[in-house]
Amino acid sequence: MTNEVPAIQHPGETQSNDLRQRVTKTEPLALRTFTPSLALLDKSAGSYHWTPEGRKLADFSSGVLVANLGHNPTRWWRRVFDYLGVSNLDESQEFTPAAPLTAYNAVNSLEVQANERLLANMRAESGGGRMEQVLWAASGSEAVQKALWASLAYNPKRDVIVATRRGFHGKKGLAGAVTGSETDKERDPRVKFISFPMVECGDVDLRKQPLDLEPYQQELDKLSSEVGDRLSCLITEPYLGGGGSYHPQPEYLQLLQKFCRDHDALFVLDEIQSNFGRTGPMYAYTHYGVEPDIVCLGKGLGNGIPVSAAVGRADVFQALHYGEASDTWSANPLSSAAVLATLDEFESGDVLAQGQALAAIIEEGLLRLKTTGVIDKVRGEGCVWGIECAACGSHEPEEVANECVEACYLGDRQGRAIHLLGPLAGKVIRVSPPLTMPPDELREYMEVMHSILASLRLKLR
Ligand SMILES: Cc1ncc(COP(=O)(O)O)c(C=O)c1O
């Protein structure tokens, strides 16, 4: 039995449709995640993409929370090239002496600079002393895998990893093992799950109201009595991203940290989605009043160049021996240059303030979407929000969510269109524009989204 499905096609998109068909033939379905638009992104700049037909799409996804600085910022690219030493290529020369595109079994100064700059940035933001070493990786799941390897090696007599239900930490290896919940696949017996608060935000921000910690404390007490002396680490996220945009009260994360400290277990926070300003501060944990033993970084860390890292306590990482967490791409000079250039942009500019200024515009615009009848709930903070679709007529919320994504892609009568990712957790659409989107343009596209969804409501009666 094969999983072949026909390529998605949209009327009038000759070049895009051709490429959609060719990719379907030449790549397995498993490499794609479902989206009803399957946009062909030909070129990107700032907060916009262009299709091969020249249609402009406002990017409400930032890639997948990657382009926090926007797509292809000129000064950032210039800095990346400068770090690599390829700013002024002399094409009359066959080869250009520049940073090597390998650091395997060797060291390059960009790697050392990236270590020192990232650690200094994290220490300055958090004021704590746990951010001592950087364990680089290429993808988010690899950073999580390395963080968990180190945690298990740190105290080999302890084998239990605690994870929070409906989290997303990646698909590979141990990252996959701590994703989801105990019921949805064959599980690694070392992983035990506890509940994550699924708080509604919407018109009244419930995060500002105290959370009843008792049920969570009870789950932790049960764990403690069952496997207390086997607890290696606990991994969670600052908010449930892939699980449908649930942002908890700070006291929840504080409770988890206290539990870890009381049980000598390591507290690992997956900030792959939230790092570099997505929720407001540079790192979300600084606003939650916690300091994890290991923080996993990715996505926005390289603004689009593949790079990730587990950052944290040196004594924990030193439990791993020579080469145990090494691979071909970790700490390669291209990723190090991207991290350095991204840090330069955050440290020398006002990106965080720009992002914070957008938060109120997004919140207001999304709450107004509820008047269309298509959106039921709104949750989020900073520049990362989720809108949960309502049932419309005979259409289930899941179907409505896909219709919304497609309608935004196809755009309004004036040709203004929005790029959104396929829904999360079935019915939640993420809205996460670049932190650098100009406020007036964001307001305009919030309005565009409102009118598209209002028309969709009429269609879905
Ligand atoms: C919180 C979180 N952790 C880990 C990952 C996995 O990252 P990657 O897809 O780069 O492996 C993701 C990806 O969406 C994520 O959102």
Ligand as a Chemical Component Dictionary entry (heavy atoms), coordinates in Angstrom:
data_LIG
# 
_chem_comp.id                   LIG 
_chem_comp.type                 NON-POLYMER 
_chem_comp.pdbx_formal_charge   0 
_chem_comp.three_letter_code    LIG 
# 
loop_
_chem_comp_atom.comp_id 
_chem_comp_atom.atom_id 
_chem_comp_atom.alt_atom_id 
_chem_comp_atom.type_symbol 
_chem_comp_atom.charge 
_chem_comp_atom.model_Cartn_x 
_chem_comp_atom.model_Cartn_y 
_chem_comp_atom.model_Cartn_z 
_chem_comp_atom.pdbx_ordinal 
LIG C1 C1 C 0 9.226  23.657 20.804 1  
LIG C2 C2 C 0 9.873  22.876 19.695 2  
LIG N1 N1 N 0 10.842 22.008 19.995 3  
LIG C3 C3 C 0 11.456 21.282 19.041 4  
LIG C4 C4 C 0 11.105 21.395 17.720 5  
LIG C5 C5 C 0 11.779 20.542 16.684 6  
LIG O1 O1 O 0 12.606 21.304 15.885 7  
LIG P1 P1 P 0 13.080 20.732 14.463 8  
LIG O2 O2 O 0 11.876 20.664 13.592 9  
LIG O3 O3 O 0 14.082 21.769 14.004 10 
LIG O4 O4 O 0 13.705 19.416 14.706 11 
LIG C6 C6 C 0 10.094 22.291 17.354 12 
LIG C7 C7 C 0 9.679  22.429 15.946 13 
LIG O5 O5 O 0 8.651  22.937 15.600 14 
LIG C8 C8 C 0 9.450  23.050 18.373 15 
LIG O6 O6 O 0 8.465  23.904 18.100 16 
# 
loop_
_chem_comp_bond.comp_id 
_chem_comp_bond.atom_id_1 
_chem_comp_bond.atom_id_2 
_chem_comp_bond.value_order 
_chem_comp_bond.pdbx_ordinal 
LIG C1 C2 SING 1  
LIG C2 N1 SING 2  
LIG C2 C8 DOUB 3  
LIG N1 C3 DOUB 4  
LIG C3 C4 SING 5  
LIG C4 C5 SING 6  
LIG C4 C6 DOUB 7  
LIG C5 O1 SING 8  
LIG O1 P1 SING 9  
LIG P1 O2 DOUB 10 
LIG P1 O3 SING 11 
LIG P1 O4 SING 12 
LIG C6 C7 SING 13 
LIG C6 C8 SING 14 
LIG C7 O5 DOUB 15 
LIG C8 O6 SING 16 
# 
